[in-house]
Amino acid sequence: MNSTPTKIRHRIIGVTMLMAFILYLDRICMGEIVKSASFNNDLQLTNEEIGRVLGAFFFTYALLQVPAGWASDRFGARPMLTIYIVLWSFFTALTGFVMSFAGLLAARLLCGVAEAGAYPTSMAMVRKWIPVSDRATASGMVALGGRIGGTLAPFLTIWLIVTMGNWRTSLWIDGAIGLVIAFVFWRVVRSSPHEHPRVNAAEIELIGKSEGEAPLNAREFKSAIGSLLKSRSLWCNSAAQVLQNIGWGFLVTWLPTYLVRERGVGEVEGGRMLTCILAFGMLGQIAGGFYCDWATRRFGLRWGRVLPMASAMTVCAAAYACCPFATSTWALVCCCALVSLCTDLANPALWAFMGDVGGRATAAAGGWGNMWGNLGASAGALLIPWLMRVGGGDGKVLVFLTLSACFVLAGLLVLPMDATKKLIPAESK
């Protein structure tokens, strides 16, 4: 018997990164599309209608998190996530055919439905395929795939619109790429190490899974929901995610429009600026994984998960508080880049926490937290134009100070979280 562990787990993480790449490319592209001349000449929408379109995705994406996560816990990550990728790729392409505000709104709602299970399923896959000591790093790598997609989305979307002459073609191309990635995912991934024909016993022992786990049935799912509702840690986590995503969501929804309309930046230059801002998130995902795993070894599971989140959110609050005083556009970009960096510095700890407490219901637990976070992003897309209106001449100042306050509260709310208190047992009795 070969005593050297195989490295199939690395391939699983690599393909999951590819999934996250197209997930964020399809998600963030609309922030660029709605500010393009091609889109505005074709569909003449008001700011409020654009806010509804941008927020619509996050609304259905949030509401379907828990049931989509449970479906993965019940039927397996491989079949369910393949289905999710196929569906959201189809709906992304379909968005390129709509001719009205109502059609655009419906298409984005459907994209949110289809993408809802992506990250909850990924959390469950990391738990099943990666040892506890490396989960934050692995979680950071998966999220890095999303940030690469999100970072390239502004530049690629604007480039495609300018090159092809319209916004619709960019969505058709994104949808086609997604279908290819769905095929690759199906070929490479298995729902657990025991199902993969190329995983040897040494790798299974390294991962720490001595035997396969039973899927989460309907009765256990009901019990899991009850545990989620009673958990102080999960409620603190949920509230923190709402506030964090209000703050981060501004970067991918309204910042592109703000740069063009308020700072006088050209569309292509604005796309490059946003690409630069989101690129710092890639650094955050990598550094955040190592930071959290180091903190966990140094301070234990409870504080090793909490400290990276609390410290990163404090820096985000300070960066947004500086934005109203940034007279230079590039100074503003630097502040927003710091928000991007530190938001993503916290994410590996957040993902690892879900795997720590969730057990066999990790996808459902991850979906619960992600649901609240994306309700925050949806609310944020609607909140920004309202703050601008009620703030009058000081509307922009009010926006940035509100975003700063959101991160201050989020940093305080993560402090009571305790990853040592398991919600769901790892195995059936």
Secondary structure by P-SEA (a helix, b strand, c coil): cccccccaaaaaaaaaaaaaaaaaaaaaaaaaaaacaaaaaaccccaaaaaaaaaaaaaaaaaaaaaaaaaaaaccaaaaaaaaaaaaaaaaaaaaacccaaaaaaaaaaaaaaacaaaaaaaaaaaaccccccaaaaaaaaaaaaaaaaaaaaaaaaaaaaaaccaaaaaaaaaaaaaaaaaaaaacccccccccccccaaaaaaaccccccccccaaaaaaaaaaaaacaaaaaaaaaaaaaaaaaaaaaccaaaaaaccccccaaaaaaaaaaaaaaaaaaaaaaaaaaaaaaaaccaaaaacaaaaaaaaaaaaaaaaccccccaaaaaaaaaaaaaaaaaaaaaaaaaaaaccccaaaaaaaaaaaaaaaaaaaaaaaaaaaaaaaccaaaaaaaaaaaaaaaaaaaaaccccccccccccccc
